[in-house]
Amino acid sequence: MTSSRSQMIAGMLGFSAGTFPFSYLKCPIFKGTKINLWTDNWLGNSLLELLQIPLAIHNQLRAIVADIIADGALLLPAAALMGPTAPLLDSLVWLHSSNSKLTSKLALNFLKPAVVNLPWAAVIWKSCIPPAHSFILWCIMHGKIPTDENLRRRGCINVSICSFCLRTDESYEHLFLHCPFAKNIWLWLGGLLHTPFDILSFAALLGSIPQNCSSQIHDIHLAAVIHSLHGIWMARNSLRFTDQTASLHSTKVHILVAISFSGNISTGKCIVSDANILDALLVSPHNRRVSDILMVYWKAPLAPWIKLNTDGSLIGSHAACGGLFRDHRGSLLGAFVCNIGTSTVFYAEVYAFLLALEYAAQNGWRNVWLESDSTIALLVFKNRSLVLVLLHNGWHNVCNQGIQIISSHVFREGNCCAYFLANMGHTTQGNVWLSVLPQTIQTDFFLDRSGFPRSRLP
């Protein structure tokens, strides 16, 4: 960005040019008549920086972006930016904003970055688990539990030894995971719940809780971990500070009673195969009512409409997307997968819409019924300002292709084929068009075409 433009914007916003983070401003290409080809950061960085052009010739570089645009396309062989096919006004946008606007929230985040969210923090607090028990796990995960090791770090002088095994110093990893007393509890608990617990670390311990199970069983597993940690801590304190002796048997009994209590007041639901675990823990089954179970169908469109199902996938910070086109008979017209790279799930969902509509325009499909399981992403069809800045030009282009679009939401159970295609995108390079579906998706495709219902459990 030129110094004169920086001063102009600083004057408009009331900031001094020296303190205002101008590197966050970016110019998307529209007409390009007001964007300097060399000095403005329309590619994220200016060409002066990208090409390391000598300072001596900077004043001679006066070309604008419009000079290299012909018929809506950039005349740069290596350019990775899509220009609009219809004229748009040039505009300055905020680089790290989803809607191109600078807000006070973004300014605050720039000055004071947000605290990283811990994945376990929202999981350990449940209405069926006493907060005092969850607090023990919270202290452990933050390294704040007052074991001998932590007390020495705070300046307390003590002689440390494990109260259970009397073999080594007391650290919170040893006390809760590696001590023979703790190992016996985790082995007993794993046999009771038919789940082997990984006691290599506390993160691994929480990761041992099964995810693909009924909600009541998931609550029971979480409660079992938290109550066991609480039970070990209380047994340790009993040995340290009272005349009572906490045996392994009495600790197990207290843990079992607490698990049974949490399982009975859990609001989760169970399935028939959970009966053995629930009976062993003396927990009443919370069966689903038939009225709570939804039957989800994939519905074919009426001719001449084309049905388009898309989905986005995020593994870690790596995004991918996929989708498929079907006609009024449910026959496959084509499918696509795309490896996006580092991004967000919202970007992946919206990019799947954009890519799919581009494919529809290329194939001459002008009546498209788009279906997705992301209600948030579908809002871009009602409010175009929600489209991410980096997709503005592409979205503007597909909206001028003369495609009539109907958008609707479907549950994941009715979007299985697109879901599997999106996951497949993580193993591909770039965009891939498929004329034939992979063998792993053929069964779900046949079930959709046959009108076979899928059950969605609450």
N, C-alpha and C positions, 0 to 999 in steps of 0.2 A: 504494500500500500504506500502511495506517495506521501511525502511529509505534508504537502498542502491539504490532501484529503484527510490525513490524520488530524490536522489542526481543525479542519472544518467540522468533523464529527465530534471532536473533543469539545468544541464550542457549543454544538447543539446539545450535547448530553451533559455538559457542566463538569467534565473531567479534564484534568491536565494531561496533555499528550504523553508526558513522561511516566505517569503512573497508570494510565489506562492500558489494559492488556490488548493492544490492537492486533496482536498475532492471532487472536481468536476470531477476527472478522474475515469473512471469505466471500468471494463474488461468484455466484453461479452464472454460467453462460446462458444468456437469453439472446438478445440482439447483438451484444458485444460492442455496441457503439460507445459505451462509456467506460470500458474496461481496458486498461493498458495491458498489452500482450506480455510485456516483460516485467513490469514492476508490481502489478497487482497479483495477489495470491489466489487466482482463480483456479489453480490446481492444488490448492492446499498450501503450497509454497510458491513464491514467485519464480519465474524462469531464471531470473538472475541468480537465485540461490541454487536452484536445481542444476543449472549448467555451469555454475561458478564462473560467470562472465566477469572479465577484469573491470575494475572500478573506472578505469580511464574512459571507457566507451559507454558508460551508463547513460550519459546525457544525450547520446545519439539514438537511443532506442525509444522511438515514439510511436511505434505501430500499436494499433488497437486490435482486440480480438475479432472484431467484425471483418478485418482484412483477411482472415484465414477461414471464414465461414462461407460456404457455397451450398445453396439448396438445403440449408439446415444441417449440413455435415461439416465437421472440422477437417481442414486440409492438413492435418498432422498425422503422420503414419503411426506414431506411438502414443497418440492421445488416448487416454482411458476415460474420457468424459463424453457423455451423450448430450448433444445439442438438441434443442427443440425444433420440430418441423414447422411449427407456426410461430409467428413473432411474439415475443414477450419482452416486457420492459426489464432492463438491467436493475439489479437490486443487490444491496449489501446484506449479508446474512451472518448470523452468529454461528461460528464454526461448529461448536459442540452442543448446539441446541437442536432438539428434534423438530421444532417448528420454525426455525430460523430467527426467532426473536430473543432478544436479551431480556431476561427477567431478573428481579431482585434475588430470586432463589439461585439462579445460575451464578450471579455475582458473588453471593455468599459462599457457594460451593467452591468458587475459584479462590477466594480469600481464606476459606476455612474448609478444606476437603472433608467430606462426610466420613464418619467412622465406618469401617468395613463391617458388614453384617455377618454375624457368626451363624452358620447353618443350624447349629444345635440349639441356639438361644430360644427360638420360638417353639421348639419341639418339647422341651422338658417340662413346660408348664401346662398341666392338664387339670381340668375340673375334678377328675376322678383320683388325683394324686395330691396328698396334702402338701401345701407349699413349703412347709418346713423340711420335708424330705427332698423335694426338688432343689431346695436351696443348698443342700449338701453337694449335689452334683454341680450346681452353678459355681460353688466355691472351688470345687476340685478342678473344673475346666479352666478357671481363672488362676489356678495355683495359689489360692488364698486360704485353703484349709489349714488350720493351725497344727500341723504335724511338727515333730522335732526339727526336721529339716527347714521348714519355713520359719519357725521361731528363731533358729540360729541366724537366718538371713536378716531378721529384724533386730538382731543384736542381743537376743537372749542367750545366756550361757547355760547349757544343759548337757547332761550325759544321755545320749540317745541310744535307745535299743527298742526293737519291735516288741510290743507287749504280748504278742501271740507266740512267735517262734523263738524269741530271745536269742537270735542268731546274728542279727545285723542291725545297722542303723535304721531308724524309722524315716522313710520318705513316703510321700503319698502314692507313688507308683508301687512301691513294695507293699504298703499296707493294704491297698485296695485290689491289687492285681496279682502280685507275685508271691506274696506270703502263702505258705501251705494252708493256712486257715482260709484265706480268700479263695485260693484255687479250689479247695474242696467245695466251697459254696457255689462257685461258677460251674463246676462240673455237675454238681447236684441239680442246679437250676437248669442247665442245658438238657439234662435227661428228662426233667419234669416237663419242659416246654418243647421237647424234640427239636431243639435249636442249639448247635454248638456255638459257644460264645468265644470270640477272639479277644484274649486278654493281653495282647501285645501292647496296646495303648488304649487310652480312654476313647479316642476317636474310633478305633477299630471295634471297641466294645459297643458303642452306639451304632456303628455300622452293621453289627451282627443282627440287629432287630430287623426281621423280615418286612419287606415293603409290599410284596404281592400276597397279601392275606386279608382277611376280613378286618373291619375297623375295630371290632371288640378284641380280637386276638392281638392286633397291633398295640392297642392300649395296654393289654395285659403284659406284653413283652417289655414295653417301656416302663411300666410300673414295676415289673420284676427287677429290672436293672437299677432303678432309682431306690427301691426299697432295700435291695441287697446292699448297695453302697451305704445307705443310712443305717442298716442293721450292723454292718461291719464297724462303722464309726461309733455307734452307741455301745457295741460290745467292747471296743478299745477303751472308751471313756469309763466304762464300768470297771474294767480291770485297773485303770490308772487311778481313779479318783474315789472309788468306793470299796467296801469290803466284800462286795458281791463278786462272784466268779461267773463270767459269761461263757457257757459251754457252746460248742458247735451245734449241738442239738437244740438248745434254747434259742439260739440265733436263727436257725432255720425255721423254727416254729413261728417266731415273730415275723419273719419275712413272708412265710406262707399265709399267715393271717392278714397281713397288709395287702398282699397280692389279691387275695380273695375279696377283700373289701373294695379295692379299686376296680376289680373286674365286675363286681355286682352293680356298682353305681356308674359304670361307664355308659356313655350314650351311644357307643358303637354297636354295630350289628354283626351277627355271626352267620356262618353257613353250616350245613349238616356235618361236614368233615371236621368241624371244630369240637365235636362232642367229647372226644377222649381227653383233650386238654382241659376243657371246661369242667368235666367231671372230676378230674384229678385235683383241680384247684378249688372245688366246691363253689363254682361260679354258675349262676343261672344263665342260660342262653338267652340272648336278646335276638329273637328271630325277626326277620324282615316280614312285613305284611305284604301280601300279594299286590295290594294297591300301590305300594312303594316301588315296585319293579316296573320299569318302562321298557316297552318293546320298540326298538329303533330299526327303521327300514331305510334302505337306499331306494329312492324313487327315480324312475326314468322320466325324462322330460317329454313334452309333446313336440311332435315335428312342427316346424323345422328347428327347434331349439337344440342346442348342444349343452350337455351337462358337464361342468368342470368342477372337479374336486381338488383342492390344494391343501397343503399343510407345511408347516415349518418345524424344524427340529433344532434343538440346541443341546450339545454335549459339552459340558464345561463352558467354555466361551467360544466354541466352534459351531458355526451355524450352517445349516443346509436346508433345502426345500425340495418339494416334488409335487407332482399333480398329474392328472389324467383326464382325457376328454372321452365322453361316451355319447352316442346318439340316442334317439327315442326308443331303440330296441335294446339298449344296454350294451351295444357292440363297441369295442375299443376303436377309437379313431387315432389315438396316439397318447404318449405319456412323456414326461420329462423329469429329470433329476438335476440338481445343481448344487455344487459345493461352493458355498459363499465365503467361508473363511471366518475370521474373528469378527463377531457381530453379536446382536441381541436377537431374542426370539421374535420380538415385534418386527424388526427389520426383515427377518427371514419370512415371516408370514406375508408382509406387504410386498416383499420382493417376489414371492411366489405368485401373487396376484399379477404383478407387473409382467413377469416373464410369461405367465400363461396367456395373458391378453395379447402380448406380442406374437406368440405362436398362433393364437386365434386369428389375428389380423393377417399373418402370413399365409394361412390356409384358407382365408376367405370366409371364416365362420363369423357371421355378423349378429347372431342371436345366441347369447351365452348366458346360461344360468350358472352362476358361480356359487359354490357351497364350501364353507370352511367351518372348522370347529373352534375358531378364535373369534369370540364376540367383539373383542377390542379391536382387532385388525379390521373387521368388517365395517367399523365406523368410518373408515376412510372414504367409503362410497357416499356417506352422508355429509362428511365434513372434510374437504380436500386439504384443509390446513393441517390435518393430522399426518399427512404424508411427510416422511422424513426428508430433510433438505437434500440429501444426496440422491433421492429418487424423484425430485421435483420435475426435472426435464423429461425423464422417461414416462412419468405419470401424465404429464401434459400431452405427450405424444400419443399415448394409447387412448386418451380421452378424445382425441381428434381423429380417430380411425373410423368413426361411424359405427362402432360396435354397440349394440343394445344389450345392456347388462342388467340382470336380475341377481341380487345377492341375498343369501339366506344362511342361517346357522344350522349346523347339524352336530349332534353329539359325536364324540370320538368313535363310538361303536358303529356309526354309519359312515365313517370316513376312514375305514381301515386301509384301503388300498393307497390312498394319498399318504397316510401315516407311514406305511412301510416304504413308500417311495422316498419320502423325506429323509428317513433314516438311512436309506441306501445312498443318498447324496453325499454322506460323509466319506464314502469310499471311492468317489469319482473325482475326475478333474474337470472343472468348469461346468458348462451346460451340456447335457447329453439328451438327445431326443430318442425315444424308444418307440419303435413300431410294434414290438411284441413285448408283453409284460414278462418279467422274470418268473421263473417257475415257482418261487416262494410266495408269489402274490396271486397265482392262478386260482387257488381255492377260494380266497376271499372275493376275488372278482366274480367267480361263478355264483357264490352265495348272494352277492349284490344283485346280479342279473336275474337270479331266480326269485328275488323278493323274499329271501330267507330273513326272518327277524333275528335281531341280537338283543340280549337282555342287558339293560343298564341298571346296575344295583345302586341304591342310594349310599 
